[in-house]
Each structure stands twice: as structure tokens, then as C-alpha cells.
Amino acid sequence: MRADTRHPAFRCLALLATWLCLVVLAGCASRGIATHDTASGQADLSIERALILASAQQALGIPYRFGGNTPEGLDCSGLVQMTYRAAGIRVPRTAAEQFRELPSVDEARPGDLLFFGSRSKATHVGIYQGDRQMIHAPGRGREVVSVPLDISYWQDRFLGAAGPAP
């Protein structure tokens, strides 16, 4: 028995199958967060990157404070500013300015910055810790934490990475 390709039900099924294939392919083509960890871990990091990561790890548990960039309270870009300051590197104040002004990289290495938002406007930034983990200040009522990058929330909002540290 042959299917009647002119029948409306057949056309509808064919259209649905085509649409599903396109959705799957679009998901495969989405931008992932590319990272590069050294084979020997943090032994290959510059002193600046090691200081950034040590400062970021010490910040774990600090409460979120809008506009904060000290150990008393941090917002996401304030965390970046404080940790980079500990390594002797000046960075702009807001996530949007950091995204616009700092040198972008194709693959994030430990100590690099990861930017998130919508379209081309960065509204959030975190510090790549290595092993597909990011340290960030998530928002009001929360504390600085380390989170995995391999969840759709971060994948869907990823804009790019920057590497201002040597």
C-alpha cells in the first residue's frame, strides 16, 4: 500500500517531521561554552590567574550586594573587579563594560571571564574556575557560589568569554 502524498494528513506529518528535524539541528548548532583546561591542572597557570582563582574561591559564601565589590558584599561584576584587583589587574566596573572593553577569547581558561545576557548585552559575568565550573555572585538573597556550566540556563544565555589576565 502506497501513501497518498497529496493527502492533507500526509502533508501535515511531513511538515511536522521537517520542523522537528530543524529544531534538533538548531539545538546542535547552538553556541556552547568552549573551555580549555590544562592537562596538569592549575600548575600551568600564570601567577595572576592563580591569584584570581584563589581570591574567587575565598569569596565563596560572601553575600550578594548590588554594587558591592568588597568582602562585605559583591555583585557579579564586583566579584570580578575584586578578584582581578587582587592580581593587580584593573577591569571596568559593570558586566556590560567588561564585555565590551576586555579582550575576547574563543576558549575560556581558568581565570577568564564568562559573560551572559540577551543578544549582545551582557547582564551577568562569572569567573571560569576550570573543570566546567564557574564562580559567580548570582543575585539578591544569595551568596557567591560555584556552579556547573553544563546546564541549559547558562548555555542559552552565553555571550562570550574574555581573557584579560596573562
Backbone as JSON Lines, residues from 0, in Angstrom:
{"i":0,"aa":"M","n":[0.84,-1.17,0.0],"ca":[0.0,0.0,0.0],"c":[0.9,1.24,0.0]}
{"i":1,"aa":"R","n":[0.64,2.12,-0.92],"ca":[1.41,3.36,-1.02],"c":[0.68,4.5,-0.34]}
{"i":2,"aa":"A","n":[1.48,5.39,0.27],"ca":[0.88,6.57,0.91],"c":[0.52,7.58,-0.16]}
{"i":3,"aa":"D","n":[-0.59,8.23,0.03],"ca":[-1.01,9.28,-0.9],"c":[-0.37,10.59,-0.44]}
{"i":4,"aa":"T","n":[0.68,11.01,-1.15],"ca":[1.42,12.2,-0.74],"c":[0.62,13.49,-0.93]}
{"i":5,"aa":"R","n":[-0.52,13.38,-1.62],"ca":[-1.35,14.57,-1.81],"c":[-2.35,14.75,-0.67]}
{"i":6,"aa":"H","n":[-2.51,13.74,0.16],"ca":[-3.49,13.79,1.25],"c":[-3.04,14.82,2.29]}
{"i":7,"aa":"P","n":[-3.93,15.67,2.82],"ca":[-3.56,16.7,3.81],"c":[-2.91,16.14,5.06]}
{"i":8,"aa":"A","n":[-3.32,14.97,5.52],"ca":[-2.71,14.38,6.73],"c":[-1.25,14.03,6.46]}
{"i":9,"aa":"F","n":[-0.96,13.51,5.27],"ca":[0.43,13.17,4.93],"c":[1.28,14.44,4.87]}
{"i":10,"aa":"R","n":[0.75,15.48,4.25],"ca":[1.48,16.75,4.17],"c":[1.75,17.31,5.56]}
{"i":11,"aa":"C","n":[0.77,17.22,6.43],"ca":[0.91,17.73,7.8],"c":[2.01,16.96,8.54]}
{"i":12,"aa":"L","n":[2.0,15.63,8.4],"ca":[3.03,14.82,9.05],"c":[4.42,15.12,8.48]}
{"i":13,"aa":"A","n":[4.52,15.29,7.18],"ca":[5.8,15.6,6.55],"c":[6.31,16.95,7.03]}
{"i":14,"aa":"L","n":[5.42,17.92,7.13],"ca":[5.79,19.25,7.61],"c":[6.24,19.18,9.07]}
{"i":15,"aa":"L","n":[5.53,18.42,9.88],"ca":[5.89,18.25,11.29],"c":[7.25,17.58,11.42]}
{"i":16,"aa":"A","n":[7.51,16.55,10.63],"ca":[8.8,15.85,10.67],"c":[9.93,16.8,10.26]}
{"i":17,"aa":"T","n":[9.71,17.62,9.26],"ca":[10.72,18.59,8.82],"c":[10.99,19.6,9.92]}
{"i":18,"aa":"W","n":[9.94,20.1,10.55],"ca":[10.08,21.07,11.63],"c":[10.87,20.48,12.8]}
{"i":19,"aa":"L","n":[10.56,19.23,13.18],"ca":[11.28,18.58,14.28],"c":[12.76,18.42,13.95]}
{"i":20,"aa":"C","n":[13.07,18.06,12.71],"ca":[14.48,17.93,12.3],"c":[15.19,19.28,12.41]}
{"i":21,"aa":"L","n":[14.53,20.35,12.0],"ca":[15.14,21.67,12.09],"c":[15.38,22.09,13.54]}
{"i":22,"aa":"V","n":[14.45,21.77,14.42],"ca":[14.61,22.09,15.84],"c":[15.8,21.35,16.42]}
{"i":23,"aa":"V","n":[15.92,20.07,16.1],"ca":[17.04,19.28,16.6],"c":[18.36,19.82,16.06]}
{"i":24,"aa":"L","n":[18.4,20.14,14.77],"ca":[19.64,20.68,14.18],"c":[19.99,22.04,14.77]}
{"i":25,"aa":"A","n":[19.0,22.87,15.04],"ca":[19.27,24.18,15.64],"c":[19.87,24.0,17.03]}
{"i":26,"aa":"G","n":[19.37,23.04,17.78],"ca":[19.94,22.76,19.1],"c":[21.38,22.31,19.0]}
{"i":27,"aa":"C","n":[21.7,21.52,18.0],"ca":[23.07,21.06,17.82],"c":[23.99,22.2,17.41]}
{"i":28,"aa":"A","n":[23.45,23.2,16.75],"ca":[24.27,24.3,16.26],"c":[24.41,25.44,17.27]}
{"i":29,"aa":"S","n":[23.74,25.33,18.43],"ca":[23.81,26.42,19.38],"c":[25.23,26.58,19.92]}
{"i":30,"aa":"R","n":[25.55,27.81,20.33],"ca":[26.88,28.11,20.86],"c":[27.06,27.47,22.21]}
{"i":31,"aa":"G","n":[28.09,26.69,22.32],"ca":[28.42,26.13,23.62],"c":[29.47,26.99,24.29]}
{"i":32,"aa":"I","n":[29.73,26.73,25.52],"ca":[30.75,27.46,26.25],"c":[32.04,26.67,26.09]}
{"i":33,"aa":"A","n":[32.9,27.15,25.21],"ca":[34.16,26.46,24.93],"c":[35.17,26.77,26.03]}
{"i":34,"aa":"T","n":[35.76,25.72,26.57],"ca":[36.75,25.89,27.64],"c":[38.01,25.11,27.31]}
{"i":35,"aa":"H","n":[39.09,25.51,27.95],"ca":[40.37,24.82,27.77],"c":[41.06,24.74,29.12]}
{"i":36,"aa":"D","n":[41.11,23.53,29.66],"ca":[41.8,23.3,30.92],"c":[43.14,22.65,30.6]}
{"i":37,"aa":"T","n":[44.17,23.03,31.32],"ca":[45.49,22.45,31.08],"c":[45.52,21.03,31.61]}
{"i":38,"aa":"A","n":[46.35,20.22,31.01],"ca":[46.43,18.8,31.39],"c":[46.9,18.63,32.83]}
{"i":39,"aa":"S","n":[47.77,19.5,33.28],"ca":[48.3,19.35,34.65],"c":[47.55,20.22,35.65]}
{"i":40,"aa":"G","n":[46.36,20.66,35.29],"ca":[45.55,21.46,36.22],"c":[46.08,22.87,36.35]}
{"i":41,"aa":"Q","n":[46.12,23.39,37.57],"ca":[46.49,24.78,37.78],"c":[47.99,25.01,37.82]}
{"i":42,"aa":"A","n":[48.79,23.97,37.66],"ca":[50.24,24.15,37.69],"c":[50.74,25.0,36.53]}
{"i":43,"aa":"D","n":[50.01,25.02,35.41],"ca":[50.42,25.79,34.25],"c":[49.87,27.21,34.22]}
{"i":44,"aa":"L","n":[49.21,27.65,35.27],"ca":[48.6,28.97,35.3],"c":[49.63,30.04,35.62]}
{"i":45,"aa":"S","n":[49.4,31.24,35.06],"ca":[50.23,32.38,35.43],"c":[49.95,32.72,36.89]}
{"i":46,"aa":"I","n":[50.85,33.47,37.5],"ca":[50.65,33.89,38.89],"c":[49.39,34.73,39.02]}
{"i":47,"aa":"E","n":[49.1,35.55,37.99],"ca":[47.89,36.38,38.03],"c":[46.63,35.52,38.04]}
{"i":48,"aa":"R","n":[46.6,34.51,37.19],"ca":[45.42,33.62,37.15],"c":[45.28,32.86,38.47]}
{"i":49,"aa":"A","n":[46.39,32.42,39.02],"ca":[46.34,31.71,40.3],"c":[45.8,32.63,41.4]}
{"i":50,"aa":"L","n":[46.2,33.91,41.39],"ca":[45.7,34.86,42.38],"c":[44.21,35.14,42.18]}
{"i":51,"aa":"I","n":[43.78,35.27,40.92],"ca":[42.37,35.49,40.62],"c":[41.53,34.34,41.16]}
{"i":52,"aa":"L","n":[41.97,33.12,40.87],"ca":[41.21,31.94,41.31],"c":[41.21,31.79,42.83]}
{"i":53,"aa":"A","n":[42.35,32.07,43.46],"ca":[42.42,31.97,44.92],"c":[41.48,33.0,45.56]}
{"i":54,"aa":"S","n":[41.47,34.21,45.03],"ca":[40.6,35.26,45.55],"c":[39.13,34.92,45.32]}
{"i":55,"aa":"A","n":[38.81,34.37,44.16],"ca":[37.43,33.99,43.85],"c":[36.97,32.86,44.78]}
{"i":56,"aa":"Q","n":[37.84,31.9,45.04],"ca":[37.48,30.8,45.94],"c":[37.29,31.3,47.37]}
{"i":57,"aa":"Q","n":[38.09,32.28,47.78],"ca":[37.91,32.86,49.12],"c":[36.59,33.64,49.22]}
{"i":58,"aa":"A","n":[36.07,34.09,48.08],"ca":[34.83,34.86,48.07],"c":[33.59,33.97,48.2]}
{"i":59,"aa":"L","n":[33.75,32.67,48.04],"ca":[32.6,31.77,48.17],"c":[31.91,32.01,49.51]}
{"i":60,"aa":"G","n":[30.6,32.18,49.46],"ca":[29.83,32.42,50.68],"c":[29.6,33.88,51.01]}
{"i":61,"aa":"I","n":[30.28,34.8,50.33],"ca":[30.05,36.23,50.57],"c":[28.66,36.58,50.05]}
{"i":62,"aa":"P","n":[27.87,37.34,50.83],"ca":[26.52,37.67,50.37],"c":[26.52,38.61,49.17]}
{"i":63,"aa":"Y","n":[25.46,38.46,48.36],"ca":[25.26,39.35,47.22],"c":[24.87,40.73,47.74]}
{"i":64,"aa":"R","n":[25.46,41.75,47.13],"ca":[25.07,43.13,47.4],"c":[25.17,43.89,46.09]}
{"i":65,"aa":"F","n":[24.05,44.45,45.65],"ca":[24.06,45.22,44.41],"c":[25.07,46.35,44.51]}
{"i":66,"aa":"G","n":[25.97,46.43,43.53],"ca":[27.01,47.46,43.51],"c":[28.2,47.14,44.39]}
{"i":67,"aa":"G","n":[28.17,46.0,45.09],"ca":[29.25,45.65,46.01],"c":[30.48,45.12,45.3]}
{"i":68,"aa":"N","n":[31.65,45.53,45.78],"ca":[32.91,45.0,45.23],"c":[33.95,44.81,46.33]}
{"i":69,"aa":"T","n":[33.45,44.47,47.54],"ca":[34.32,44.22,48.7],"c":[33.86,42.93,49.38]}
{"i":70,"aa":"P","n":[34.68,42.4,50.3],"ca":[34.28,41.19,51.01],"c":[33.0,41.33,51.86]}
{"i":71,"aa":"E","n":[32.53,42.54,52.06],"ca":[31.27,42.72,52.79],"c":[30.06,42.39,51.93]}
{"i":72,"aa":"G","n":[30.19,42.46,50.63],"ca":[29.1,42.15,49.71],"c":[29.54,42.36,48.27]}
{"i":73,"aa":"L","n":[29.07,41.49,47.39],"ca":[29.5,41.52,45.98],"c":[28.33,41.34,45.04]}
{"i":74,"aa":"D","n":[28.38,42.06,43.92],"ca":[27.53,41.68,42.8],"c":[28.45,40.98,41.8]}
{"i":75,"aa":"C","n":[27.92,40.54,40.67],"ca":[28.72,39.71,39.77],"c":[29.96,40.43,39.24]}
{"i":76,"aa":"S","n":[29.78,41.67,38.78],"ca":[30.94,42.39,38.24],"c":[31.85,42.9,39.35]}
{"i":77,"aa":"G","n":[31.29,43.1,40.55],"ca":[32.11,43.46,41.69],"c":[33.01,42.32,42.12]}
{"i":78,"aa":"L","n":[32.52,41.1,42.02],"ca":[33.35,39.92,42.28],"c":[34.53,39.9,41.32]}
{"i":79,"aa":"V","n":[34.27,40.15,40.05],"ca":[35.34,40.2,39.05],"c":[36.32,41.31,39.39]}
{"i":80,"aa":"Q","n":[35.81,42.48,39.68],"ca":[36.68,43.62,40.0],"c":[37.56,43.32,41.22]}
{"i":81,"aa":"M","n":[36.98,42.75,42.27],"ca":[37.73,42.45,43.48],"c":[38.81,41.38,43.23]}
{"i":82,"aa":"T","n":[38.46,40.32,42.53],"ca":[39.42,39.24,42.32],"c":[40.53,39.65,41.37]}
{"i":83,"aa":"Y","n":[40.2,40.42,40.36],"ca":[41.24,40.9,39.44],"c":[42.13,41.94,40.11]}
{"i":84,"aa":"R","n":[41.54,42.75,40.98],"ca":[42.34,43.73,41.74],"c":[43.37,43.01,42.6]}
{"i":85,"aa":"A","n":[43.01,41.86,43.17],"ca":[43.95,41.07,43.98],"c":[45.15,40.6,43.15]}
{"i":86,"aa":"A","n":[44.95,40.49,41.84],"ca":[46.03,40.07,40.94],"c":[46.71,41.27,40.27]}
{"i":87,"aa":"G","n":[46.33,42.48,40.68],"ca":[46.94,43.68,40.12],"c":[46.43,44.06,38.74]}
{"i":88,"aa":"I","n":[45.23,43.6,38.38],"ca":[44.66,43.89,37.05],"c":[43.4,44.72,37.23]}
{"i":89,"aa":"R","n":[43.37,45.86,36.56],"ca":[42.19,46.73,36.59],"c":[41.21,46.31,35.51]}
{"i":90,"aa":"V","n":[39.94,46.25,35.87],"ca":[38.88,45.94,34.91],"c":[37.76,46.95,35.08]}
{"i":91,"aa":"P","n":[36.95,47.16,34.04],"ca":[35.8,48.07,34.17],"c":[34.82,47.58,35.23]}
{"i":92,"aa":"R","n":[33.91,48.44,35.65],"ca":[33.03,48.13,36.78],"c":[31.86,47.2,36.45]}
{"i":93,"aa":"T","n":[31.16,47.41,35.35],"ca":[29.94,46.63,35.11],"c":[30.2,45.47,34.14]}
{"i":94,"aa":"A","n":[29.31,44.49,34.18],"ca":[29.41,43.34,33.27],"c":[29.36,43.82,31.81]}
{"i":95,"aa":"A","n":[28.5,44.77,31.51],"ca":[28.39,45.27,30.13],"c":[29.69,45.93,29.68]}
{"i":96,"aa":"E","n":[30.29,46.75,30.55],"ca":[31.56,47.4,30.21],"c":[32.68,46.37,30.08]}
{"i":97,"aa":"Q","n":[32.71,45.39,30.97],"ca":[33.73,44.35,30.91],"c":[33.62,43.59,29.59]}
{"i":98,"aa":"F","n":[32.4,43.25,29.2],"ca":[32.18,42.52,27.96],"c":[32.62,43.32,26.74]}
{"i":99,"aa":"R","n":[32.31,44.61,26.74],"ca":[32.66,45.48,25.61],"c":[34.15,45.76,25.53]}
{"i":100,"aa":"E","n":[34.8,45.96,26.69],"ca":[36.15,46.51,26.68],"c":[37.28,45.51,26.85]}
{"i":101,"aa":"L","n":[37.01,44.34,27.4],"ca":[38.09,43.38,27.64],"c":[38.31,42.48,26.42]}
{"i":102,"aa":"P","n":[39.54,41.98,26.24],"ca":[39.84,41.17,25.05],"c":[39.11,39.82,25.07]}
{"i":103,"aa":"S","n":[38.38,39.55,24.01],"ca":[37.62,38.3,23.95],"c":[38.56,37.12,23.62]}
{"i":104,"aa":"V","n":[38.13,35.93,24.02],"ca":[38.85,34.7,23.73],"c":[37.85,33.67,23.21]}
{"i":105,"aa":"D","n":[38.34,32.75,22.39],"ca":[37.47,31.7,21.85],"c":[37.23,30.58,22.85]}
{"i":106,"aa":"E","n":[38.23,30.29,23.67],"ca":[38.12,29.25,24.68],"c":[38.52,29.82,26.03]}
{"i":107,"aa":"A","n":[37.65,29.65,27.01],"ca":[37.94,30.16,28.35],"c":[38.91,29.24,29.06]}
{"i":108,"aa":"R","n":[39.92,29.86,29.67],"ca":[40.86,29.14,30.54],"c":[40.56,29.55,31.97]}
{"i":109,"aa":"P","n":[41.0,28.76,32.95],"ca":[40.76,29.14,34.34],"c":[41.24,30.57,34.61]}
{"i":110,"aa":"G","n":[40.34,31.36,35.21],"ca":[40.62,32.76,35.49],"c":[40.01,33.71,34.48]}
{"i":111,"aa":"D","n":[39.55,33.2,33.34],"ca":[38.89,34.04,32.34],"c":[37.47,34.37,32.78]}
{"i":112,"aa":"L","n":[36.88,35.33,32.1],"ca":[35.53,35.77,32.41],"c":[34.54,35.18,31.42]}
{"i":113,"aa":"L","n":[33.36,34.81,31.91],"ca":[32.28,34.3,31.09],"c":[31.11,35.27,31.2]}
{"i":114,"aa":"F","n":[30.59,35.68,30.03],"ca":[29.52,36.68,30.01],"c":[28.21,36.06,29.54]}
{"i":115,"aa":"F","n":[27.12,36.54,30.16],"ca":[25.79,36.03,29.87],"c":[24.84,37.2,29.72]}
{"i":116,"aa":"G","n":[23.79,36.99,28.94],"ca":[22.79,38.03,28.75],"c":[21.88,37.68,27.6]}
{"i":117,"aa":"S","n":[21.34,38.71,26.97],"ca":[20.48,38.51,25.81],"c":[21.03,39.35,24.66]}
{"i":118,"aa":"R","n":[20.99,38.77,23.51],"ca":[21.55,39.37,22.29],"c":[23.01,39.71,22.51]}
{"i":119,"aa":"S","n":[23.37,40.97,22.49],"ca":[24.78,41.33,22.67],"c":[25.0,42.14,23.95]}
{"i":120,"aa":"K","n":[24.0,42.2,24.83],"ca":[24.14,42.95,26.08],"c":[24.42,42.0,27.24]}
{"i":121,"aa":"A","n":[25.6,42.16,27.82],"ca":[25.97,41.34,28.97],"c":[25.3,41.88,30.22]}
{"i":122,"aa":"T","n":[24.59,41.0,30.91],"ca":[23.93,41.38,32.15],"c":[24.48,40.59,33.34]}
{"i":123,"aa":"H","n":[25.36,39.63,33.06],"ca":[25.93,38.81,34.14],"c":[27.32,38.34,33.72]}
{"i":124,"aa":"V","n":[28.2,38.19,34.72],"ca":[29.56,37.72,34.47],"c":[29.98,36.79,35.59]}
{"i":125,"aa":"G","n":[30.78,35.8,35.23],"ca":[31.33,34.88,36.21],"c":[32.79,34.59,35.86]}
{"i":126,"aa":"I","n":[33.48,33.93,36.76],"ca":[34.9,33.61,36.58],"c":[35.01,32.11,36.33]}
{"i":127,"aa":"Y","n":[35.63,31.76,35.21],"ca":[35.79,30.34,34.9],"c":[36.82,29.74,35.86]}
{"i":128,"aa":"Q","n":[36.4,28.7,36.57],"ca":[37.23,28.09,37.6],"c":[38.03,26.91,37.07]}
{"i":129,"aa":"G","n":[37.59,26.34,35.96],"ca":[38.17,25.1,35.44],"c":[37.21,23.96,35.66]}
{"i":130,"aa":"D","n":[37.42,22.86,34.98],"ca":[36.56,21.68,35.11],"c":[35.08,21.99,34.88]}
{"i":131,"aa":"R","n":[34.81,22.92,33.94],"ca":[33.44,23.29,33.56],"c":[32.65,23.86,34.74]}
{"i":132,"aa":"Q","n":[33.35,24.59,35.64],"ca":[32.72,25.24,36.8],"c":[32.96,26.74,36.72]}
{"i":133,"aa":"M","n":[32.01,27.52,37.24],"ca":[32.12,28.97,37.26],"c":[31.81,29.47,38.66]}
{"i":134,"aa":"I","n":[32.57,30.45,39.12],"ca":[32.29,31.13,40.38],"c":[31.6,32.45,40.02]}
{"i":135,"aa":"H","n":[30.46,32.72,40.68],"ca":[29.73,33.96,40.38],"c":[28.87,34.37,41.58]}
{"i":136,"aa":"A","n":[28.43,35.62,41.53],"ca":[27.51,36.17,42.53],"c":[26.13,36.19,41.89]}
{"i":137,"aa":"P","n":[25.26,35.23,42.24],"ca":[24.02,35.02,41.49],"c":[22.92,36.07,41.65]}
{"i":138,"aa":"G","n":[22.8,36.72,42.78],"ca":[21.74,37.73,42.88],"c":[21.25,37.9,44.29]}
{"i":139,"aa":"R","n":[20.27,38.79,44.45],"ca":[19.73,39.15,45.77],"c":[19.35,37.93,46.58]}
{"i":140,"aa":"G","n":[19.7,37.98,47.87],"ca":[19.34,36.92,48.79],"c":[20.22,35.68,48.66]}
{"i":141,"aa":"R","n":[21.24,35.74,47.84],"ca":[22.1,34.58,47.63],"c":[23.54,34.94,47.95]}
{"i":142,"aa":"E","n":[24.43,33.97,47.83],"ca":[25.85,34.16,48.12],"c":[26.68,33.75,46.91]}
{"i":143,"aa":"V","n":[27.93,34.17,46.89],"ca":[28.86,33.76,45.84],"c":[28.98,32.24,45.89]}
{"i":144,"aa":"V","n":[28.83,31.6,44.73],"ca":[28.84,30.14,44.64],"c":[29.61,29.69,43.41]}
{"i":145,"aa":"S","n":[29.91,28.4,43.38],"ca":[30.49,27.75,42.22],"c":[29.4,26.87,41.61]}
{"i":146,"aa":"V","n":[29.22,26.98,40.3],"ca":[28.15,26.23,39.63],"c":[28.71,25.56,38.37]}
{"i":147,"aa":"P","n":[28.07,24.46,37.94],"ca":[28.47,23.82,36.68],"c":[27.96,24.62,35.48]}
{"i":148,"aa":"L","n":[28.74,24.61,34.41],"ca":[28.34,25.33,33.2],"c":[27.46,24.51,32.28]}
{"i":149,"aa":"D","n":[27.43,23.22,32.46],"ca":[26.75,22.35,31.52],"c":[25.26,22.19,31.81]}
{"i":150,"aa":"I","n":[24.61,23.3,32.11],"ca":[23.16,23.29,32.23],"c":[22.6,24.28,31.22]}
{"i":151,"aa":"S","n":[21.41,24.03,30.78],"ca":[20.85,24.82,29.68],"c":[20.72,26.3,30.03]}
{"i":152,"aa":"Y","n":[20.48,26.63,31.28],"ca":[20.34,28.05,31.66],"c":[21.56,28.84,31.2]}
{"i":153,"aa":"W","n":[22.77,28.35,31.5],"ca":[23.98,29.07,31.13],"c":[24.24,28.95,29.63]}
{"i":154,"aa":"Q","n":[24.04,27.8,29.08],"ca":[24.26,27.59,27.65],"c":[23.4,28.54,26.81]}
{"i":155,"aa":"D","n":[22.14,28.7,27.21],"ca":[21.2,29.53,26.45],"c":[21.52,31.02,26.51]}
{"i":156,"aa":"R","n":[22.21,31.45,27.55],"ca":[22.47,32.88,27.76],"c":[23.92,33.29,27.51]}
{"i":157,"aa":"F","n":[24.77,32.35,27.14],"ca":[26.19,32.63,26.96],"c":[26.43,33.57,25.79]}
{"i":158,"aa":"L","n":[27.2,34.64,26.04],"ca":[27.55,35.61,25.01],"c":[28.99,35.49,24.54]}
{"i":159,"aa":"G","n":[29.89,35.17,25.46],"ca":[31.3,35.07,25.1],"c":[32.19,35.09,26.33]}
{"i":160,"aa":"A","n":[33.49,34.98,26.08],"ca":[34.48,34.95,27.17],"c":[35.54,36.02,26.92]}
{"i":161,"aa":"A","n":[36.17,36.45,27.99],"ca":[37.25,37.43,27.9],"c":[38.42,36.94,28.74]}
{"i":162,"aa":"G","n":[39.62,37.27,28.28],"ca":[40.83,36.85,28.98],"c":[41.79,37.99,29.22]}
{"i":163,"aa":"P","n":[41.5,38.86,30.19],"ca":[42.41,39.98,30.45],"c":[43.65,39.62,31.24]}
{"i":164,"aa":"A","n":[43.72,38.41,31.81],"ca":[44.89,38.02,32.6],"c":[45.91,37.31,31.71]}
{"i":165,"aa":"P","n":[47.2,37.53,31.99],"ca":[48.23,36.83,31.18],"c":[48.24,35.33,31.47]}
